[in-house]
Amino acid sequence: MKYFPVFLDGSKINAMVIGGGDVAARKIELLLKTTTTITIMAASVTEGVERLINENNLTWLQHNYKADLLTKTTLVIAATDDAAVNEQVYYEAVESKILANVVDQPALCTYITPAIIDRSPMIIALSSSGSAPILIRMLREQIEKILPQGYGRLADFSLKFRDHVKARIKGIRNRRTFWESTLRGSIGQNLLDGKQQQAEQQLIASLKEQIAPPKGEIVFIQTLEGNPDNLTLNAHRALQFADAVFYDEAVNIELIEYVRRDAQKYPQSISSTILLNYQHALELAQQGQQVIYLLSGNEELPSNAAVVSSGISTKIITSGS
């Protein structure tokens, strides 16, 4: 990745916007979604910028850019029409280790602003690393169409009951399964429909039911030619619920990007065509973990007596031609 994706805590942002035109106005409006600790440095500003200053009680330094005034600033945006000034802002920011963005000049940026889909507190940020804005616009349109406006209510609801669910349901995978069925089911739909009280009553009732301890499982995914675009829905879901993943050098490494981020990865130095690490996979499954074994091609798997006698559930998914 050319850019490291990160979300900044708005309560800790002290922003400076250099410039007072229409471009500056757009940047100020974006910052205002997160913070009001914003200073504008410009001798004159448009009516729109002045309105934003007055409505949000922002600080306005009524002069053009002057050096050595970025003290305590954590983030600066240069939005002037003077290339020399923008460059000076960038170099001062870099020297002071301040995040800097010069509008429409990626070479003079230590960060870039992604396209944003806002379903607060859910936020989706999209970027092509500055290479293809039209692709990002197309992707954003697709996501906007399928993402309900009330999606943020699901996140607020999850936060409200997170500790209750954690106390009642043991095991990370059990909690993931519980939350998925909850948010995909009638409770989630009631939240989207604005029926908060009904959704809360349903959740409380479900937490009173007997919940089984987590059961381990070993899922073998035969990836055929290893094309990630051809992963089946079942394979995607298994990878997202994985606690541990085994794979050898023959498996397309790009497939690992589809695995749940905090799953343990176990690259194998011995090819699976020679030896499958059944023992380690079985040990993890007996601890209640969801174990994925990625396999290149679709060779028939040899039976393993230890796995059979253990009673651990196993499954084979063929996916990825």
N, C-alpha and C positions, 0 to 999 in steps of 0.2 A: 504494500500500500504506500502510495506517495504521501498521503495525509493520514495522521492518526486521529480517529474520531473520538471526540470527548465532549461531555456536557459540563458547562461551568455553572457553579452555584451562583444564582443571581444575587443572593444576599451579600456576596463577597465581591461583586463587580463594581468597580469605580471607573466609569467610562468617560472618554473624551472624544467628542466629534469635532473635527476641524473642518469648517465650512458651514455655510448657512443657506444653501440652495435646495433644489428639489431632491437631489440625490441624498443630501444630508438629512432631509426630512424623512425619506424612506428608511434610512438607517436608524434614525431616532425612534421612529414608530416601532421598528423591530425590537430595539433595545427596551422600549417601554413595556413590552410583553413580559419582561423579566425583572427590570430594575428601574428606579427613578433617580438613581445616583448617577446622573449624567451631566457633564459640563459641555457647553457648546462654545467654541472659540471661533468668532467671526466678527468682522467689523460691521457687517450688515447681514440681515437674514430675510428670507421670504416671509410673507404673511403666514404661510403654513407652519414654518418653523417657529415663528413668534407665538403662534397659538399653542403649539406643543409646549413651549417654554412656560407660558403663563398658566396653562391648564394643569401642568404637572410640577410646577414650582422648580424648574430646572435652573441650573446656574448658567449664566451667559457672560462670558468674557468678551466685551464689545470691542475687540480689536482683531486684526489678522494674526496669523500664526507667529508666535514668539517662542524661541527655544527656552528650555529649562523650566517649563511650566507643567511638565507631566508628572511632577512629584505626587506620589500616592495613587497615581492612575494605574489601573491593572490592564486596561484595554483601550486602544486608541484607533479611531477610524479617520482616515484622511479622505475628505470628499470635496476637495477644491478643484477648480479648473486650471490650476497652476502646477505643472509637472515638477518644477523645481521645489516648490513648497511641499508637495506630496512626498518627494524623495527625502527632503530634510526631516519630515515627520517620521518616516520609516527608519532612517538611520539613528535618530535620537531614541526612538522606541527600542530598537534592537540593542543599542548600547546600554539602555536602562533595564533590559530584560522585561520589556512590556509587550504584550500581545499587540501586533500591529496589522492593520488591513488598509491598504490603499485601493480604493474602489476601481475595479476593472484593470488592475495591474498586478496579476498574480506573482510576478517576480519581486514585487515590493510588499509581500504579505508573509507574515509568520503564521497566519491562519486564514481560512476562507469560510464564508458563511454558506451553509448548505441550503437547499430548498427544504422548507419545513411544512409538515402537516401537523396542525395543532388540534389535538383532542385532549386538552389538559385534564389531568396530569400526564396523559399519554402524549408523547412527542415522537414524531418520525422525522429523521433528518436524512436527506438524500444528496449525494454528490457524485459527480463524474470526474472528480479531481480537476475540474475546470476544463475538461477536454470536450464535452458534448452537452451543453446546456439543453439542447432540444430533446435529447434522450431523457434527461431528468424531468423535463416538463411533461413528456409523454407518460413516463412512469408515475409521476405525481397525479396526473389525471386519472390513471387507472386505479391507483390506491384510493383516491378521494371518492371514487364511485362506489367502492365496496366497503368503505369504512364508515359505519354509522356515526352521525354527529354526536350521539350520546355515549360513545365508546369510553370516554373518560370516566363515566359513572362506574364502569366495571372496575377500573383501577382504584377509585376512591373506596368502593365497596370492599375490594380485596384487602386494602390497607386497614380498613376499620376492623375486619374480622381475622386478620392474619395471625395475631397472637392466640386467639381463641382456637383457630384451626390447628396451629402448631402444638398447642397444649393437648388437644384431643386426638389428633392423628399423628401417629409415630411413623417416621421414615419419610425421607425426601420424596421418593418415588410415589408413595401413597398419597402424599400431599399434592404432588403434581397431578396425579390422576383425579383426585378429588376436585381440585380447582378447575381442571379442564372440563369435567362433566358438569360442574356447577355453572361455569360461565358460558358453556355452550348450550346448556339446557334451559328449562323454564325459568330458573332464577335469573340467568343472564338476560333472557328476553324480557322479563318483568322490569329489570333495571333499565334496559333500553327504552322500554315503554313508559318510564317514569314512575313505576309502581314500587318505590323503594321499600315501604313498610311490608308489603306482601313478600318481597324478595328476602327481607331480613327474617321474617317469620319462617319461611321455607328453609333458610340456611340453619337457623337455630334447631329446627325439627330434625334436619338431616344429621346434625352433630350429635344428637341424642341416640342415634342408631348405633348398633354394634358395628365397629369397624375392624376388619381383619388386619393382622400384621402384614407387612410387605412380604410378597413371595418372589423368590428369585426366578430368573428365567435366562436361558441362553438362546439368542436368536442369531442364526447364521444367515448372512445376506450375501448371496452370490451375485456379484456385480457385473458378470459377463464381460463386456468390453470396457466397463467402468465409466460410461458417459453420465455425469451427474444430472444432465437434463432429462435422462430417462429413468430416474429413480421413481418408483411407484409411491403412491400415497402411503401404503403400509410401511415401506422402507423409510420414508421421511419421518413418519410418526415414531417408528422404532428408534431412529437415530436421535430424535429430540427427547426421548425418554431414557436414553442410555445412561447408566452409571459408569460403565467401563467398556472400552472398545479395543479389540485386538485386530491387528492387520499386519501384513508383511509387505515387502518392497514391491510385489507385483500389483498391489492395489493402487488405483489412481489416488494420489495424495490429495487431490482436489475434493474427494469425497469427505475428507476429515472436516472440511469447512461446514458440512451439514450436520455435524455431531453437536450435541448440547455442549456449550462452552465449558462447563465445569465437570464434564465427564472425565474420568481417568483414561489416558491413552497408553496403550501397551504395544508399541511397534515390536514385531518379532523378527529376529535375525535369521531364523530358519524358515524356509518357504513352507507354506501350508500344504503344498503338494507332497512334502516330505514328512512333516510332523505338525499336527494341530496341538496347541497347548491346552488340552482338555483339563488338565489338573488345576491350573491357575483359574481358568474360567469357571470351573465347577466350585472351587473354593469361594469365589466372589458371589456366585449365584446362591450358594448355601447361606450366605450372609444376608440374603434378601435383595441382592443387586440385580439390575437388568443388564445383562452382559451381551454385547454385540460382537460378533466375529465376522469381520469383512473378508470376503474371499474373492479373488480374481477368477473370472471364468465361471463355469457351472459344473465342475466335476462332482461326481457322486461322493457323498461324505461317508467315510468309514464309521461303522458302529463302534461305540466305546462302552465297555462293560461298566465302568465306574459311573458314567453319566446315567446309564439305563437303571442301574441298581439304586442310584441316589433318589430317584423320583422327581428330580428337577425337570421342569417343563422345558422342552426345546422346540424350536420352530425354524423352518427354512423359508426364506423369502428370496425369490429370484427376481432381480431388478437391476437395470442399468445397462441394457444392450446399446 
